[in-house]
Structure formats: structure tokens, C-alpha cells
Amino acid sequence: MTGPGGRFIRTHRQALRGRARVSTIAVAVVAGLAALAAPVARSAAPAAAQVLGQSSVRLASQTAWVGPGEDYTVRLVVGTTQPADEVELVVAVYRRVAHRSEFVQTLESRPRGVPLTVTPPAPLAELATDAGGAVVVTMPVQDPAQPPDRSRLRLNEQGVYPVRAELRGVGGGPTLASLVTHLVYATAPEEGGVPLDVGLVVPVHAGPALQPDGNRRLPEDASERLGALAQSLAAATGTAFTLRPTPETLEALEESGRPADRATLAALTRAAVARQTAAATYVPVSLPALEDAGLSSEAVAQLDRGNEVIERVLATRPDVRTWIADDPIDVATVQRLRGQQVDHLVVPAADLEPVDLDVTLAQPFEIAVPEVRPPAVLAGDAGLAAHFSPTDDPVLAAHHLLADLAVIYRDQPSRRRAVVAAPPRTWRAPAAFLDALLAGLASSPVLRAATLGEIFAEVPPATTRGEAPLIRRLVPPGQSRPLPAEAIRSARALLRGFASMLRPDNPLDDRFEAVLLTAQSVELRPRQRPTYLTGVEAAVSEQTGLIEVPDERSVTLTARRGEIPVTVLSRADYPVLLRLQVISEKLGFPDGDRRSIELTRRNTTELFAVRARTSGAFPLRLRLTTPDGSMELGSSRFTVRSTAASGVGVVLSAGAGLFLVVWWARHLARGRRNRRLIPA
């Protein structure tokens, strides 16, 4: 992007990083401390806050929006190791910034020109503090409709005015600490004007708490941070935003057992009411990396599991039509998302080719995607996202963000426009920052907090000068770290077989799948992934090891037909579904050679009806598998002995017996006849 708005985008993040580096102590305040005319010109500080030795100045609070006739008040927490009577505090207000590029210069502590007004220097020893320990500086603003008052600050136009606060040696001595904040002079839009819609995205995220062994360990500091975030969100009643939870983090809170984490989930549930909750994968993943590895089915599993967890834990249905991309995406990913009915995308500005505009692009647009209808897209503003960078002065950072939004509003106050303020998912939201930001949005006359869904539905799409839809192109993502595709596929097949062993209400397969899904997280190092995948294999092996088939033994059949008992042992404390098969070339099985069985007790015996085809001894093989047949759990071998005569043998034996009877009868008859013929 070029022009004043474009130059801001290129330099804004660098400016904020510079501001964070300068403060070596607790420097960070957002108020308007400035130097007197000569000292001001002399002290062109290179960052928004400047510290010398052990002095600091930090913003405790300030008036977010000032109208005609109202007071602008800043509360400053000042600290120094210098004697209080040798240090003075001055506050100066500078003329209005003209555009975002100039606004970024003020973040670097370079307000242009001479001050419009400067408070009389006062030694620190003479300044009173309030109950919170802050120095209070109040500047009344002139109402143009009232007679001029020389004690009031005269502002000719609505807009953003830099305010510099400086702690220095008395009599215009060297600067000890300073900061730059902004006075936003604004009233409700005039007829025909509309506020700027602000789509604030709030991530609820901690690093993976699920371990390779299936246990969850949510660090205490993450628990406390999430609790403070949830309380701030729940307290901001009536202020719209889009909640972006990580499902694995929600389950970690759910299973932690800490009362504080239960309170956090309750607060998040309240915060989600009447607001938009974004859909999410179970853990943050690179969708292009999954696609490149041939694991598109895993992307579907991530989305299904993620949305199921959000709906269950927060009692709200996530918006599956809107996708917020935190990691780079490509055209193939957009095509797949469109196939899953995703209509709206939010992508980082860095993932898009720049456009040549004079002001910040603040409307939805399209991206070039072949073969599918292009989705509506909003770019996460890089300059706004930079305000979420780590800082020692969160209140100052929040008011910098509000002032930045006011500058964007002033670009085109008569048009319906919207911007997205989306911090990275790893943002550690300071409660002071969030409280100041949400309160500022709620009270603003020129900004309207909105959900992403409201913005996509209500803000007209951007067009070119020829009124054609504005179409932008994605920047091809860099090479992502390859995933262990074969190991993931193998673990998935193992889980699929194991799941077929369980009743639908058994949570074991869900827990093991969570380990598999966590193995795909972009937050894991490559050497960590195998430990999760082997963890899946070990967990399944431990459970299947609870099932045993009988040892080898002999069974004797004394009749042509009979039954063979097969006993399966289960040490599992839950019902197990299995398939048992008997195999023999010498036996027939009138009722079938396989059974679907359910193990609900320690010993389960199945009787297989058999028919012997011949006498003798022969093997019978037992095979125990998962119901889907994908995994063999065990096998054994019986020796079956058949002592029953066959039908042919019986006939032959009967015939032989009959022959002998006839032969002996004839022999006896002949003997009697011969004895009668012999003379006495």
C-alpha cells in the first residue's frame, strides 16, 4: 500500500517495537507530557517513552474522547530516584495529525511543530497525587459556542492531537522520562456521517496443555492470565467483539480441576452470549502444510473436533462461515474452506499483495481464487495489530490503538467503513489494556464495536475506481515445516480401529484423538511431534493389552457334533466390543465361524457349535480383532481331538458283525448236521 496510509503500514510496527525497546524500567503511560518550547525542540526523543537512570512515567488512565467544553484529564504514575524538588513535570499538546504516517511519527516521540499549549512546569515535590498514587493533569477544552476562555485549550478541528508528558530536571534540565499519548477531540458524526466499525478479535489461547501421555498440565500463570481476560470480557457488557478461543485451551480449563478455571469458563460463557464466536481447529495448525502432506482429512478432523469443543464448553455455536487465518494460507486452502461453506475470511495483511490506495483500506474485498466463488475478505490491519505488542505500559498502548482508529475514521468520515483489530493468538492480554480499550470503544462517538459477522453483512465491499469489485491476490506462503505424514496416518488408523471397540459414550477415543491432533500443532517443535505420536500408540497398546485370549489347550469331542467354549478375559473397567473368529480346516461351524461380542465382565465365554468331519487330532485357531477387523488383538491355538466314529466306519463295522453272525450261524448249523450223520 502506498500513499499516507500505506507509508504508515510499512513503518508502524517498527515504531512500536522501538517504543517497547526504549523502556528499561516500567515506562509506559499515555498522557500528554511535553516539554516547554525551547526544551521541547531540544529533546527530540527517539521513542514514545524515554528513561534516564531510574526515572519513569506511566499512564494510569486518561479521557478517551473529549468534546467541546469538556475536560481532558490524564493520570500519570511518576517515579524517579532524583530528589523530588530537582525534577519537574510538563505536559504539552501539539497540533492535529493529518494522516497515519504522521501519527506513527508521534509514536516515535516526534510531534511536529511547536506546542499549542504547555502546562506550567511544576516541581514533583509540589504535585499532589490521588488515592491511586497518580499525578492528575486536567486541561479544559474550549467550547466554540461559548465566549473565549484563555484558561481553556482551543482546538479548531476535530481529530487526534499528540500530547507529550516529560519528566526533566527543574528549569528545563535534561529529560529523565517521557511519553506521548493523544487527545482525541471528537463529537458524534454529523448528518450523513457514520462511525467506523471496529472488528475486535479476542484470542483465548494458551500453549498446548495436553501432554504426550494424555494428561493435561495448564501452567498456573496461563490460568491466571486467562482468568483476568475472561473477567474483563464478561464485564464489558454491550460491547461487541469476536471471541476466538483455542478449543484445546478450553478443554484444559475444563479439566484442570481448579475452582479459578471453572470461574474462567463461566465468565467466558457469559462473554460469548450475543457475540460472535469464531470457528477454530482443535489446535493451531498450518492448513497448507496438512494439504501438502496429503492429510486433508486431518484438517477436517481438526475443524470438527474444534467446533464440537467450543459448542460444548461455551454453550454457543461457533460461526463456521467465518474463518480467521492467523497462519499463512494459500489458494488451495481457500478452495477447501469454500468447499466447507466458509464465506468470510480474515487474513493478515502480510499475506496479501499490496494495493495502491491513498488511505487505509477499510472495506471487505475479494481474493483471486479459481474454480470457486470468491469469499468476502477482510485484512487484519498490520498497524492496529502492532499496538498489541508486549509493553510495560498497557494503558498507553490501548489509547494509542484508540487514537489510531480515530485517525482512520477521519480519513473518510462520511463512508461506511470497517477495520479488523486482530492480535496474534499468542497475545498475553493485560487486563489494564483490555479494560481501557473496551471502555474506549463503548464510549466512542466515532467508533462502533462490531462483530466480524456484522461487518461482512453491513459494510459495502470495496470497489476499484471503475466500480468493479476490488480483487487482491494472496502472497504464496513460505515453505512450512514438513509433517510426519506416514506416522500421522498410522496413528489415525490405529485410533480408528480402537474407536470401533468402544461404545459411543466412552471418552477414551476422544482423549487419544486429542493427542493426535495436538501433534499437528504449529506450536510444537519438530522433535516434539514424534513423542505425541508414540504417545498415541502407547496409549492404545496399553488399553488393548487389557484384553486376553485363552492359552493353548486341548478339547476332546466324543460325538460327531459338539460345542467348544472360548473364554476371553478383559481387565478393562469399561465395556469392550470385539470380533472373535475360529478357523479350522477339519471342523465345520454350523452357526458361523465368527461372533461380535461385548465384554462387560472379567470373563466372557462364547460357545461355538462344531461338527467333526473326521476323527483324529487337528488344530483350531482363535483370532480376536477389533470390530472393523483393522487390528488383531490376540490369537491362540487349540488342539481338537475327535473320538467319535464316522458313518462309514459304523456301516463297515455293522456289516462285519453281521457277516460274523451269519458265518458263525452257518458254522454251527453245519456242525450239528455233521454230528447227526456220524454212526453211534
C-alpha positions, 0 to 999 in steps of 0.5 A: 500500500502506498500513499499516507496510509500505506507509508504508515503500514510499512513503518508502524510496527517498527515504531512500536517495537522501538517504543517497547525497546526504549523502556528499561524500567516500567515506562509506559503511560499515555498522557500528554507530557511535553516539554516547554518550547525551547526544551521541547525542540531540544529533546527530540526523543527517539521513542514514545517513552524515554528513561534516564537512570531510574526515572519513569512515567506511566499512564494510569488512565486518561479521557478517551474522547473529549468534546467541546467544553469538556475536560481532558484529564490524564493520570500519570504514575511518576517515579524517579530516584532524583530528589523530588524538588530537582525534577519537574513535570510538563505536559504539552499538546501539539497540533492535529495529525493529518494522516497515519504516517504522521501519527506513527511519527508521534509514536516515535516521540516526534510531534511536529511543530511547536506546542499549542499549549504547555502546562506550567512546569511544576516541581514533583515535590509540589504535585499532589497525587490521588488515592491511586498514587497518580499525578492528575493533569486536567486541561479544559477544552474550549467550547466554540459556542461559548465566549473565549476562555484563555484558561481553556485549550482551543482546538479548531478541528476535530481529530487526534492531537499528540500530547507529550508528558516529560519528566526533566530536571527543574528549569528545563534540565535534561529529560529523565522520562517521557511519553506521548499519548493523544487527545482525541477531540471528537463529537458524534458524526454529523448528518450523513456521517457514520462511525467506523466499525471496529472488528475486535478479535479476542484470542483465548489461547494458551500453549498446548496443555495436553501432554504426550501421555494424555494428561493435561498440565495448564501452567498456573500463570496461563490460568491466571492470565486467562482468568483476568481476560475472561473477567474483563470480557464478561464485564464489558457488557454491550460491547461487541467483539469476536471471541476466538478461543483455542478449543484445546485451551478450553478443554484444559480449563475444563479439566484442570480441576481448579475452582479459578478455571471453572470461574474462567469458563463461566465468565467466558460463557457469559462473554460469548452470549450475543457475540460472535464466536469464531470457528477454530481447529482443535489446535493451531495448525498450518492448513497448507502444510496438512494439504501438502502432506496429503492429510486433508482429512486431518484438517477436517478432523481438526475443524470438527473436533474444534467446533464440537469443543467450543459448542460444548464448553461455551454453550454457543455455536461457533460461526463456521462461515467465518474463518480467521487465518492467523497462519499463512494460507494459500489458494488451495486452502481457500478452495477447501474452506469454500468447499466447507461453506466458509464465506468470510475470511480474515487474513493478515495483511502480510499475506496479501499483495499490496494495493495502491490506495491513498488511505487505509483500506477499510472495506471487505474485498475479494481474493483471486481464487479459481474454480470457486466463488470468491469469499468476502475478505477482510485484512487484519490491519498490520498497524492496529495489530502492532499496538498489541505488542508486549509493553510495560505500559498497557494503558498507553498502548490501548489509547494509542490503538484508540487514537489510531482508529480515530485517525482512520475514521477521519480519513473518510468520515462520511463512508461506511467503513470497517477495520479488523483489530486482530492480535496474534493468538499468542497475545498475553492480554493485560487486563489494564489494556483490555479494560481501557480499550473496551471502555474506549470503544463503548464510549466512542462517538466515532467508533462502533464495536462490531462483530466480524459477522456484522461487518461482512453483512453491513459494510459495502465491499470495496470497489476499484475506481471503475466500480468493479469489485476490488480483487487482491491476490494472496502472497504464496506462503513460505515453505512450512515445516514438513509433517510426519505424514506416514506416522500421522496416518498410522496413528489415525488408523490405529485410533480408528480401529480402537474407536470401533471397540468402544461404545459411543459414550466412552471418552477414551477415543476422544482423549487419544484423538486429542493427542493426535491432533495436538501433534499437528500443532504449529506450536510444537517443535519438530522433535516434539511431534514424534513423542505425541505420536508414540504417545498415541500408540502407547496409549492404545497398546496399553488399553488393548493389552487389557484384553486376553485370549485363552492359552493353548489347550486341548478339547476332546469331542466324543460325538460327531457334533459338539460345542467348544467354549472360548473364554476371553478375559478383559481387565478393562473397567469399561465395556469392550466390543470385539470380533472373535473368529475360529478357523479350522480346516477339519471342523465345520461351524454350523452357526458361523465361524465368527461372533461380535461380542461385548465384554462387560465382565472379567470373563466372557465365554462364547460357545461355538457349535462344531461338527467333526468331519473326521476323527483324529487330532487337528488344530483350531485357531482363535483370532480376536480383532477389533470390530472393523477387523483393522487390528488383531488383538490376540490369537491362540491355538487349540488342539481338537481331538475327535473320538467319535466314529464316522458313518462309514466306519459304523456301516463297515463295522455293522456289516462285519458283525453281521457277516460274523453272525451269519458265518458263525450261524452257518458254522454251527448249523453245519456242525450239528448236521455233521454230528447227526450223520456220524454212526453211534 
